[in-house]
Amino acid sequence: MPSKQISAGGIVYRREAGQLQIQLITDRYGKISFPKGKRENSETIEQTALREIKEETGIIGRIVRLIDIIAYTYHHPQQGDIQKEVHYYLVESEGGILRPQTEEIRSVAWYDPEVAWERQCNAGYDNNDFILEKALKLLDVHV
């Protein structure tokens, strides 16, 4: 039986001068992604998502709702097969200072929804396409 690992993160958005903006990170591999990370022992999954967003991007967020859960299995050289579950939330930015956690990610920035979608399609992970698409639909943006 593979061991299980739970991660959580989110699609963070804000309205700047009435314009909707979506946060994207560039991960250490140069791919477009969303802030996320492993759950720590005493945390709820929601707490994990908000902590990881703050650690990786500097932004303090508020969970609006669950977008979806991605589940997959990967092979770890020492631990064998790991069942991974990633919980993605729609998160509204409530403040903080945008700055990347350079040990974990290369950069973080805000984008117009159409640009965010284009960047995800061109340079993101395929299994994240529907997460961003669902988030944008929840925000009443259709790509």
C-alpha positions as CSV (number, residue, x, y, z in Angstrom):
1,M,0.0,0.0,0.0
2,P,1.6,3.3,-1.1
3,S,2.0,6.0,1.6
4,K,-0.2,9.1,1.3
5,Q,0.9,12.7,1.1
6,I,-1.4,15.6,1.3
7,S,-0.5,19.0,-0.1
8,A,-2.6,22.2,-0.4
9,G,-2.4,25.5,-2.2
10,G,-4.4,27.9,-4.2
11,I,-5.2,30.1,-7.0
12,V,-4.8,33.6,-5.5
13,Y,-6.6,36.6,-7.0
14,R,-7.1,40.3,-6.2
15,R,-8.9,43.2,-7.7
16,E,-6.6,46.1,-8.4
17,A,-8.4,49.3,-9.4
18,G,-11.4,47.2,-10.3
19,Q,-9.3,44.9,-12.5
20,L,-9.2,41.2,-11.6
21,Q,-5.6,39.8,-11.4
22,I,-4.4,36.2,-10.9
23,Q,-1.2,35.2,-9.2
24,L,1.1,32.7,-10.8
25,I,4.4,31.5,-9.7
26,T,7.4,30.2,-11.7
27,D,8.6,27.1,-9.9
28,R,12.2,26.0,-9.5
29,Y,12.0,24.1,-12.8
30,G,10.9,27.1,-14.8
31,K,7.2,26.0,-15.0
32,I,4.2,28.1,-14.4
33,S,2.3,26.9,-11.3
34,F,0.4,27.9,-8.1
35,P,1.7,28.1,-4.6
36,K,1.3,24.8,-2.7
37,G,3.0,22.6,-0.2
38,K,2.9,19.6,2.2
39,R,0.6,19.6,5.2
40,E,2.2,19.8,8.6
41,N,1.0,17.5,11.4
42,S,-1.4,19.6,13.3
43,E,-2.7,21.7,10.4
44,T,-6.1,21.6,8.7
45,I,-5.8,21.4,4.9
46,E,-7.1,25.0,4.6
47,Q,-4.4,26.1,7.1
48,T,-1.8,24.4,4.9
49,A,-3.0,26.2,1.8
50,L,-2.9,29.7,3.4
51,R,0.5,29.0,5.1
52,E,2.1,27.8,1.9
53,I,0.7,30.8,-0.1
54,K,2.1,33.2,2.5
55,E,5.5,31.4,2.7
56,E,6.0,31.1,-1.1
57,T,4.5,34.5,-2.2
58,G,4.3,36.8,0.8
59,I,0.5,37.2,0.3
60,I,-2.0,36.8,3.1
61,G,-5.2,35.2,1.8
62,R,-8.7,34.2,2.6
63,I,-10.1,31.0,1.3
64,V,-13.3,31.5,-0.7
65,R,-13.9,27.8,-1.6
66,L,-12.4,24.5,-2.7
67,I,-11.7,24.4,-6.4
68,D,-10.8,20.7,-6.7
69,I,-8.5,17.9,-5.6
70,I,-5.9,16.4,-7.9
71,A,-4.8,12.9,-7.0
72,Y,-1.9,11.0,-8.5
73,T,0.8,8.5,-7.6
74,Y,4.5,9.1,-8.1
75,H,7.6,7.0,-7.4
76,H,10.0,8.2,-4.7
77,P,13.5,6.6,-4.9
78,Q,13.7,5.9,-1.2
79,Q,10.0,5.7,-0.1
80,G,8.6,3.9,-3.1
81,D,5.1,4.8,-4.5
82,I,3.5,7.8,-2.9
83,Q,-0.2,8.6,-3.3
84,K,-0.4,12.4,-3.5
85,E,-3.5,14.5,-3.1
86,V,-3.3,18.2,-3.8
87,H,-6.2,20.4,-2.6
88,Y,-6.5,23.6,-4.5
89,Y,-8.6,26.5,-3.1
90,L,-9.8,29.8,-4.6
91,V,-8.1,32.4,-2.4
92,E,-8.7,36.1,-2.2
93,S,-5.6,38.3,-1.4
94,E,-6.1,40.3,1.7
95,G,-2.6,41.9,1.9
96,G,1.0,41.1,2.4
97,I,3.9,42.1,0.2
98,L,4.5,40.1,-3.0
99,R,7.9,38.4,-2.8
100,P,9.0,35.0,-3.9
101,Q,10.5,32.5,-1.5
102,T,13.6,32.0,-3.6
103,E,14.5,28.7,-2.0
104,E,11.3,27.2,-3.4
105,I,10.3,29.2,-6.4
106,R,11.9,31.5,-9.0
107,S,9.3,34.3,-9.2
108,V,5.7,35.3,-8.4
109,A,3.6,38.0,-10.2
110,W,0.1,39.2,-10.9
111,Y,-1.5,38.8,-14.3
112,D,-4.7,39.7,-16.1
113,P,-6.8,36.6,-16.3
114,E,-6.3,36.1,-20.1
115,V,-2.6,36.4,-19.8
116,A,-2.6,34.0,-16.8
117,W,-4.5,31.5,-18.9
118,E,-2.1,31.9,-21.8
119,R,0.9,31.4,-19.6
120,Q,-0.6,28.4,-17.9
121,C,-1.4,26.8,-21.3
122,N,2.1,27.5,-22.7
123,A,4.3,26.9,-19.7
124,G,2.3,25.3,-17.0
125,Y,1.7,21.7,-15.9
126,D,-1.1,20.0,-18.0
127,N,-2.9,18.7,-14.9
128,N,-3.2,22.3,-13.7
129,D,-5.1,23.6,-16.8
130,F,-8.5,22.6,-15.4
131,I,-7.8,24.0,-12.0
132,L,-7.1,27.4,-13.4
133,E,-10.0,27.1,-15.8
134,K,-12.4,26.2,-12.9
135,A,-11.0,29.1,-10.8
136,L,-11.5,31.6,-13.6
137,K,-15.1,30.3,-14.1
138,L,-15.8,30.8,-10.3
139,L,-14.5,34.4,-10.8
140,D,-16.9,34.7,-13.8
141,V,-14.1,34.8,-16.4
142,H,-14.5,32.5,-19.4
143,V,-11.4,31.6,-21.4
